[in-house]
């Protein structure tokens, strides 16, 4: 029995021209997953395939990929499970159409049926669609992924239908909602508001978490704690609106350069916000653990991605075991919705329990196909022959090189766990800054995660009580004091690290690579971060990996058993490559040019530096027509050609356009 779960909003523009005015509500992180007899067998986020980061569009690509990945037919799919309730979606659609003055001619079930049918190229029975309450989907994902017989389940995010935090009990494969807290005290919205006040953007909450250790929480915590009250009946009050007044009064609003007084105030504010989040969650968990007397804990929802909070919960020693779902955000609710519906069938409870693995995404092609695609970049890339890719990668990393590593099935969730990773030596402190600035192209204060062999974990890190699932990089713990100097590139300013423990049974290839590095250096740890730059989602396929490799300062690329390096500066190739507008854009809105969706609202970061945008004028003139870049270069005066080449590179790096070898472009 196959069930597909999905998250994300409808694709209204495919249904009706008037409906194109509608937004997909506030849905985000669209994804699809498929389960067989209640067990996950495939899951992928739409952003990995569409290359639109945090996309909220209908996951047409992910649904097709899930069915293909499961090796089943469309007729084998018994149900399609959506990650919100039908009544919630219906009410919001009615409200939005009324505000816009649009006639609402059909309900959400029919809209989703048409979206799925369009994605699969065949009509789907509308009765196959099931709706799952949002927090129930999150709860199912984490509880059934944990393998626990009994557990207290905490779901905490911005909001579900009418709640922002929910308590469930999970006992003998059945979950039951115990209590929910209203949206007015949403911890997700509290943390998001703080993120905005600190000058960051949507989905940047992890930056606040990374910034907080630089500050002293006691500087502002007494002020922030006045916003919060925990009551004897287990309820709490949180005055989110007043947070903005506090931020203004302490002078953190607006931009600030590092190592300035204002920047220091921002770090103190971030630290106080982080501490208040932890206080509220621990208060709630303590109250419900005492009431329900459940010894294990499962966490999910967007706030559960706060690894610092998770580590603090584990250190309270209130629970015997803790499981945090590695895809706790809304993409994980797609998987949870499918599991929730599957578990309504008695047969699903008879399936043997299998330890949860996040390696649920699409796999890479055969090595011959990988080599063929690399060879299309002749003059820019060359294949490096090696007998053993693990030994070769370990040798390069030990020499101080930074490598892009893609192998096997991709990870489902926001963490790269050794299958789509950028890897480096964790020992030199300078690697922290080098990777942040030159490769990831992001803020210098943000830390990197260490991946450590399971058998060496205790020698380098202080184990957390409560037996947490450390293999999924969802907990922060202390680096042993005597090892902090050795692990200079992965030890945060406060002596902590977001650790991934690598076992041979869970990921034998990644374990083998770290072991090869240990054999050379004596260090059983690698610096591990996601294989992408700041402008794009984590790479999925060979094309993505090559694009990121060419537009960053990575030293070597390893895809399955093939190793490549750059043979020249990619800028020298640009004038001979085909240029096309990229679908790989981080978009919220698209502007129409000559009835083609081409120019994007997100402004390139170098707009002020490049005053004369020849390429922008060219795109406005010719839209999305293909052309050799050489033709464009020849059309401008010689004195502008260098600047034009730089424009193309910057826009390519920031994913506004794509540059492909001519031979590849002709096949598209």
C-alpha positions in Angstrom: 0.0 0.0 0.0 1.6 3.3 -1.2 0.6 6.7 0.2 2.0 10.0 -1.1 2.2 12.9 1.4 2.8 16.5 0.2 3.3 20.0 1.5 3.2 23.4 -0.2 0.5 25.5 -1.8 -1.6 24.9 -4.9 -0.4 26.1 -8.3 -3.3 28.5 -8.9 -2.0 29.9 -12.1 -2.5 26.5 -13.9 -6.2 26.5 -13.0 -7.5 30.0 -13.8 -6.1 33.4 -14.8 -8.0 35.0 -12.0 -6.7 32.5 -9.5 -3.1 33.5 -10.5 -3.6 36.6 -8.3 -3.8 34.3 -5.2 -0.8 33.6 -3.1 -0.2 30.0 -1.8 -1.2 31.3 1.7 1.8 31.2 4.0 2.8 27.7 3.0 6.5 27.1 2.6 9.1 24.3 2.1 7.0 22.3 -0.3 7.9 18.6 -0.5 6.6 15.1 -1.3 7.2 11.7 0.3 5.9 8.2 -0.3 5.4 5.5 2.3 4.8 1.8 1.8 2.9 0.0 4.6 3.7 3.0 6.8 7.5 3.0 6.2 9.2 5.9 4.4 10.8 4.8 1.1 11.3 8.1 -0.7 11.1 11.9 0.2 12.4 15.0 -1.5 11.9 18.8 -1.1 10.6 20.6 -4.2 13.4 23.1 -3.9 16.0 20.5 -4.6 14.4 19.9 -8.0 13.0 23.3 -8.9 16.1 25.1 -7.4 13.8 27.7 -5.8 14.8 28.0 -2.2 12.0 27.5 0.4 9.5 27.3 -2.4 5.8 27.3 -1.5 4.6 26.2 -4.9 2.8 23.0 -5.5 5.4 20.1 -5.4 4.7 18.7 -8.8 8.3 17.7 -9.4 8.6 16.1 -6.0 5.4 14.1 -6.4 6.6 12.7 -9.7 10.0 12.0 -8.3 8.5 10.2 -5.3 6.4 7.8 -7.4 9.4 7.2 -9.7 11.7 6.6 -6.8 9.3 4.2 -5.2 9.2 2.2 -8.4 5.4 2.0 -8.3 2.7 3.1 -10.8 0.2 5.9 -10.3 -2.5 3.3 -10.0 -0.6 1.9 -7.0 -1.1 5.1 -5.0 -4.0 4.6 -2.6 -4.1 8.1 -1.1 -2.6 11.5 -1.4 -2.2 13.2 2.1 -2.1 16.9 2.4 -0.4 18.5 5.5 -3.2 20.8 6.6 -6.9 20.3 7.3 -9.5 20.8 4.6 -11.6 23.2 6.7 -8.6 25.4 7.4 -7.6 25.6 3.8 -11.2 26.1 2.6 -11.7 29.0 5.0 -8.5 30.8 4.0 -9.2 30.3 0.3 -12.7 31.8 0.8 -11.2 34.8 2.6 -8.5 35.4 0.0 -10.9 35.2 -3.0 -13.4 37.5 -1.2 -10.7 40.1 -0.6 -9.5 40.0 -4.2 -13.0 39.9 -5.6 -12.5 36.6 -7.3 -15.4 34.1 -7.8 -14.7 30.9 -5.9 -16.0 28.2 -8.2 -14.5 25.1 -6.6 -13.1 23.9 -3.3 -9.6 23.0 -2.2 -10.1 19.3 -2.8 -10.9 20.0 -6.4 -8.0 22.4 -6.8 -5.5 19.9 -5.3 -7.0 17.1 -7.5 -6.4 19.2 -10.6 -2.9 20.0 -9.4 -2.0 16.4 -8.8 -3.6 15.3 -12.1 -1.7 17.9 -14.0 1.6 16.9 -12.3 1.1 13.2 -13.2 -0.6 13.6 -16.6 -3.6 11.6 -15.7 -6.9 12.2 -13.9 -6.9 11.4 -10.1 -10.0 10.5 -8.2 -10.8 13.4 -5.8 -11.7 10.9 -3.1 -8.0 9.8 -3.0 -7.1 13.1 -1.3 -6.9 13.0 2.5 -6.3 16.0 4.7 -4.3 15.8 8.0 -4.1 18.5 10.7 -0.8 20.2 10.5 0.5 19.3 14.0 -0.8 15.8 13.7 1.4 15.4 10.6 4.5 16.7 12.4 3.7 14.4 15.4 3.4 11.3 13.2 6.7 12.0 11.5 8.7 12.3 14.7 6.9 9.6 16.8 7.0 6.9 14.2 10.5 7.9 13.2 11.7 7.5 16.7 10.9 3.8 17.2 9.8 4.5 20.8 7.0 2.5 22.2 5.8 5.4 24.3 6.7 9.1 24.2 5.7 12.6 25.0 5.5 14.5 21.7 6.0 18.2 21.4 5.2 20.0 18.1 6.2 23.7 18.1 6.3 26.1 15.1 4.7 29.3 13.9 1.2 27.9 13.7 -0.9 25.0 12.6 -4.6 25.5 12.0 -5.3 27.3 15.3 -2.4 26.3 17.5 1.3 27.1 17.7 2.3 24.4 20.2 0.8 21.0 20.7 1.3 18.2 23.2 0.6 14.6 22.1 1.1 11.2 23.7 2.5 8.4 21.6 1.7 4.9 23.0 2.0 1.6 21.2 1.8 3.1 17.7 -1.0 5.4 18.4 -0.8 9.2 18.8 -3.3 11.2 20.7 -3.6 15.0 21.0 -3.5 16.0 24.7 -3.4 19.8 24.6 -2.7 22.7 22.3 -1.6 26.3 22.9 -3.0 29.3 20.9 -1.2 31.2 18.2 -1.1 34.4 20.2 1.9 33.0 22.2 3.6 31.3 19.2 7.3 30.6 19.9 7.8 30.4 16.1 6.5 33.9 15.6 8.4 35.2 18.6 11.7 33.9 17.3 10.9 35.0 13.7 10.0 38.5 14.9 13.3 38.6 16.8 15.1 37.5 13.6 13.6 40.4 11.7 14.4 42.9 14.4 18.0 41.8 14.3 18.1 42.7 10.6 17.9 39.2 9.1 15.4 37.9 6.6 12.7 35.2 6.5 14.0 31.7 7.2 17.2 33.2 8.9 16.3 32.0 12.4 19.4 29.8 12.4 21.5 32.9 12.1 20.1 34.2 15.4 21.0 30.8 16.9 24.5 31.1 15.6 24.9 34.7 16.7 23.6 34.2 20.3 26.8 32.6 21.6 28.7 35.8 20.9 26.5 37.7 23.4 25.8 37.8 27.1 22.1 36.9 27.6 22.0 38.5 31.1 22.4 41.9 29.5 18.8 41.9 28.2 17.2 38.8 29.6 15.6 40.5 32.6 13.8 42.8 30.1 12.7 40.0 27.8 11.6 37.8 30.7 9.0 40.4 31.6 7.1 39.4 28.4 6.6 35.9 29.7 4.6 34.3 32.4 4.1 30.5 33.1 0.9 29.7 34.9 0.1 26.9 37.4 -2.3 25.2 35.0 0.4 24.6 32.4 -0.6 27.6 30.2 1.7 30.5 29.5 1.5 34.2 28.3 4.0 35.7 25.9 3.7 39.3 24.8 5.3 39.1 21.3 4.1 42.5 20.2 6.2 44.4 22.9 9.4 42.7 21.7 9.7 45.4 19.0 9.5 48.2 21.6 12.3 46.5 23.6 14.5 46.2 20.5 14.0 49.9 19.8 14.8 50.9 23.4 18.0 48.9 23.6 19.1 50.2 20.2 19.5 47.2 18.0 17.4 48.2 15.0 19.2 48.9 11.7 22.4 47.6 10.2 25.6 47.3 12.2 29.1 46.3 11.4 30.8 43.5 13.4 33.0 44.6 16.3 31.0 47.8 16.9 29.0 48.7 20.0 25.7 48.2 18.1 26.8 44.8 16.9 27.6 43.8 20.4 24.1 44.9 21.5 22.7 42.7 18.7 24.6 39.7 20.0 23.3 40.3 23.6 19.8 40.6 22.3 20.1 37.3 20.3 21.4 35.6 23.4 18.5 36.8 25.5 16.0 35.7 22.8 17.6 32.3 22.6 17.5 31.9 26.4 13.8 32.9 26.7 12.9 30.4 24.0 14.7 27.7 26.0 13.0 28.7 29.3 9.5 28.6 27.8 10.0 25.2 26.2 11.6 23.6 29.3 8.8 25.0 31.5 6.2 23.4 29.2 8.0 20.1 28.9 8.5 19.9 32.7 4.9 20.5 33.4 3.6 17.9 30.9 6.3 15.3 31.7 5.2 15.5 35.4 1.5 15.2 34.4 1.8 12.4 31.8 4.8 10.5 33.2 6.2 9.6 29.8 9.9 8.8 29.8 10.8 9.5 26.2 10.4 12.7 24.1 9.8 13.4 20.4 10.2 16.8 18.9 9.1 18.3 15.6 7.9 21.6 14.0 10.1 24.4 12.8 11.2 25.5 16.2 12.6 22.0 16.8 15.3 22.8 14.4 16.9 25.0 17.1 19.8 22.6 17.9 20.9 24.7 20.9 17.5 24.4 22.5 17.5 20.7 21.8 20.9 20.2 23.5 19.7 22.1 26.5 16.6 19.9 26.8 18.8 16.8 26.6 21.0 18.2 29.4 18.0 18.6 31.7 17.9 14.8 32.1 14.1 14.8 32.3 13.8 12.1 29.6 15.4 8.7 29.1 15.5 9.1 25.3 15.0 12.0 22.9 14.3 11.9 19.2 14.3 15.2 17.1 13.1 14.6 13.6 15.8 15.7 11.1 13.2 17.2 8.8 11.2 19.0 11.5 10.2 21.9 9.2 7.1 21.8 6.9 8.8 19.6 4.4 8.8 16.9 7.1 5.1 17.3 7.5 4.6 16.0 4.0 6.2 12.7 5.2 4.2 12.9 8.5 0.9 13.3 6.6 1.6 10.1 4.6 2.6 8.2 7.7 -0.5 9.5 9.7 -2.9 8.2 7.0 -1.0 4.9 6.6 -1.2 4.2 10.3 -5.0 4.4 10.2 -4.8 1.0 8.4 -4.3 -1.9 10.8 -1.9 -3.6 8.3 0.6 -0.8 8.7 1.1 -1.7 12.4 2.2 -5.2 11.4 5.2 -4.0 9.4 8.5 -4.5 11.2 10.0 -1.3 12.6 13.0 0.1 10.6 15.4 2.7 12.0 14.6 6.1 10.4 17.1 7.2 7.8 17.0 10.6 6.2 18.7 9.3 3.1 15.4 9.2 1.2 16.1 11.4 -1.8 17.0 10.7 -5.5 20.2 8.9 -6.2 23.0 10.0 -8.6 23.5 8.4 -12.1 26.0 5.9 -13.1 29.7 6.9 -13.2 29.8 6.9 -17.0 27.1 9.5 -17.1 28.8 11.6 -14.4 32.1 11.5 -16.4 30.2 12.4 -19.6 28.7 15.6 -18.0 32.0 16.7 -16.5 33.7 16.2 -19.9 31.2 18.7 -21.5 33.1 21.4 -19.6 36.3 20.7 -21.5 38.7 23.6 -20.8 37.1 24.4 -17.5 37.1 21.0 -15.7 39.2 17.9 -15.9 38.8 14.5 -14.5 41.4 13.3 -12.0 41.9 9.6 -12.2 42.2 7.8 -8.9 42.0 4.2 -7.8 40.0 4.9 -4.6 37.9 8.0 -4.3 37.7 7.7 -0.5 41.5 7.7 -0.2 41.9 10.5 -2.7 39.3 12.7 -1.0 40.9 12.1 2.4 44.3 12.9 1.0 43.1 16.2 -0.5 41.3 17.3 2.7 44.4 16.4 4.8 46.4 18.7 2.5 44.1 21.5 3.3 41.8 21.4 0.3 38.0 21.9 0.5 36.0 19.4 -1.5 32.4 19.1 -2.7 31.2 15.5 -2.0 28.1 14.0 -3.6 27.3 10.4 -3.2 24.3 8.1 -3.1 20.8 9.2 -2.2 20.3 12.8 -1.1 19.3 13.7 2.5 15.7 14.7 3.2 15.8 17.8 5.4 17.9 20.9 5.8 21.1 19.1 7.0 23.7 17.7 4.8 24.7 14.4 6.4 27.6 13.2 4.2 25.8 12.6 0.9 25.6 16.3 -0.4 28.3 17.9 1.6 31.2 20.4 1.5 34.0 18.8 3.5 37.2 20.2 5.0 39.8 19.7 7.7 38.3 20.7 11.0 41.6 21.6 12.7 42.9 24.9 11.2 40.9 27.8 12.6 41.3 29.7 9.3 39.1 27.1 7.5 36.1 28.5 9.4 36.6 31.9 7.7 37.7 30.6 4.4 34.6 28.4 3.9 32.2 31.1 5.2 33.5 33.9 3.0 35.0 32.3 -0.1 32.8 29.2 -0.6 29.5 29.6 1.3 29.6 33.3 0.7 27.8 34.0 4.0 28.3 35.8 7.3 31.7 35.1 9.0 30.1 34.5 12.5 28.3 31.3 11.5 29.7 28.0 12.7 30.3 24.7 11.0 29.4 21.2 12.1 31.8 18.4 12.9 31.1 14.9 11.7 32.8 12.4 13.9 33.2 8.6 13.9 30.8 7.1 16.5 33.6 5.1 18.1 35.6 8.3 18.7 32.7 10.6 19.8 33.4 10.4 23.5 37.0 11.3 23.1 36.2 14.7 21.5 32.8 15.7 22.8 30.8 15.6 26.0 27.9 13.1 25.6 24.4 14.5 26.2 22.2 12.7 28.7 18.8 11.4 27.4 20.3 9.3 24.6 19.5 11.7 21.8 19.7 10.9 18.0 23.1 12.5 17.5 23.5 11.0 14.0 21.2 13.6 12.5 23.0 16.8 13.4 20.1 18.2 15.5 21.8 18.7 18.9 24.5 21.1 20.1 26.9 19.8 22.7 30.2 20.8 24.3 33.6 20.1 22.7 36.0 18.7 25.3 38.1 21.5 26.5 41.4 19.7 25.6 40.2 19.2 22.1 39.0 22.7 21.2 42.3 23.9 19.9 42.6 20.8 17.7 39.0 21.3 16.3 39.5 25.0 15.6 37.3 25.2 12.5 34.2 23.5 14.1 34.3 24.7 17.7 32.0 27.7 18.2 33.0 30.7 20.3 31.4 29.2 23.4 33.1 25.8 23.1 30.1 24.0 21.5 29.4 22.2 18.2 26.4 20.9 16.3 27.7 17.3 16.1 26.9 14.6 13.7 27.8 11.1 14.9 28.6 8.8 11.9 28.0 5.1 12.3 29.1 2.4 9.8 25.6 0.9 9.8 23.8 4.2 9.0 26.2 5.6 6.3 29.0 3.3 5.5 30.4 5.5 2.7 30.7 8.6 4.9 32.1 6.5 7.7 34.7 5.1 5.3 35.8 8.6 4.2 36.2 9.9 7.8 38.1 6.7 8.7 40.5 7.3 5.7 41.1 10.9 7.0 41.7 9.6 10.5 44.3 7.1 9.1 46.2 10.0 7.6 45.9 12.6 10.4 44.9 10.8 13.6 41.8 13.1 13.6 38.4 11.2 13.3 36.5 14.3 12.5 35.6 16.2 9.3 34.2 19.7 8.9 30.8 19.1 7.2 28.5 21.7 5.7 25.8 21.6 3.1 26.9 21.5 -0.6 25.5 24.9 -1.8 26.2 28.6 -1.7 24.0 31.1 0.1 21.8 31.7 -3.0 20.6 28.2 -3.7 19.2 25.0 -2.1 21.5 22.0 -1.4 22.7 20.5 -4.7 20.7 17.5 -5.9 22.2 16.2 -9.1 25.4 16.3 -11.2 24.5 19.6 -12.9 23.9 21.3 -9.5 27.2 20.1 -8.1 29.2 21.3 -11.1 27.4 24.7 -11.1 28.3 25.2 -7.4 31.8 23.9 -7.8 32.5 26.3 -10.7 31.1 29.4 -9.0 32.8 28.9 -5.6 36.4 28.5 -4.4 36.0 24.7 -3.8 39.2 22.9 -4.7 38.0 19.5 -5.8 34.7 17.9 -6.8 33.9 14.2 -6.0 30.7 12.7 -7.4 30.3 9.0 -6.7 33.6 7.5 -7.9 34.6 10.4 -10.2 37.0 13.2 -9.1 37.3 16.5 -10.9 39.3 19.8 -10.6 39.2 23.1 -12.3 41.6 23.5 -15.2 41.1 27.3 -15.7 39.3 30.3 -14.2 35.7 29.8 -15.3 35.5 33.4 -16.4 37.7 32.5 -19.3 35.0 30.1 -20.5 32.1 32.4 -20.2 32.5 33.9 -23.6 32.3 30.5 -25.3 29.4 29.0 -23.3 25.7 29.1 -24.0 23.7 31.5 -21.8 20.1 30.9 -20.8 17.8 32.4 -18.1 17.8 30.1 -15.1 14.9 28.4 -13.4 17.2 28.1 -10.5 16.2 31.4 -8.8 15.3 32.2 -5.2 12.0 33.9 -6.2 9.1 35.3 -4.4 7.7 37.2 -7.3 8.2 37.2 -11.1 7.9 40.2 -13.4 6.6 39.6 -17.0 8.7 40.9 -19.9 7.1 40.4 -23.3 4.8 37.9 -21.8 7.7 35.8 -20.7 8.5 35.2 -17.0 12.1 36.3 -16.9 13.3 39.1 -14.6 13.2 38.4 -10.9 12.3 40.7 -8.0 15.3 39.6 -5.9 18.0 42.1 -6.6 21.6 40.9 -7.2 23.8 41.8 -4.3 26.3 43.6 -6.6 23.8 46.0 -8.2 25.5 49.0 -6.7 28.9 47.9 -7.7 28.0 47.2 -11.3 26.6 50.5 -12.6 26.3 49.7 -16.2 24.4 46.4 -16.6 24.9 45.4 -20.2 23.5 41.9 -19.6 20.3 43.3 -18.0 19.6 45.4 -21.1 20.2 42.3 -23.3 17.8 40.2 -21.3 15.1 42.9 -21.5 15.6 43.0 -25.2 15.6 39.3 -26.0 13.8 37.7 -23.1 14.6 34.0 -22.6 15.9 33.3 -26.1 19.1 31.1 -26.2 22.3 32.6 -27.6 26.0 32.0 -27.4 27.5 34.4 -24.9 30.2 35.1 -27.4 27.6 36.8 -29.6 26.7 39.1 -26.7 30.4 39.8 -25.9 31.1 40.7 -29.5 28.2 43.1 -29.5 29.7 45.4 -26.9 32.8 47.6 -27.2 36.1 46.0 -26.1 36.4 48.3 -23.1 33.2 46.9 -21.7 33.8 43.1 -22.3 35.6 42.5 -19.0 32.8 44.1 -17.1 30.2 42.1 -19.0 32.0 38.9 -18.2 32.1 39.8 -14.6 28.3 40.6 -14.7 27.6 37.2 -16.2 29.7 35.4 -13.6 28.1 37.3 -10.6 24.5 36.7 -11.9 25.4 33.0 -12.5 26.9 32.7 -9.0 23.7 34.2 -7.6 21.5 32.0 -9.7 19.7 34.5 -11.8 21.0 33.0 -15.0 22.6 29.7 -15.9 25.6 29.1 -18.1 26.0 25.8 -19.9 28.5 24.4 -22.4 27.1 24.8 -25.9 26.8 21.0 -26.4 24.6 20.7 -23.3 22.5 23.7 -24.1 21.6 22.3 -27.5 20.2 19.2 -25.8 17.9 21.1 -23.4 
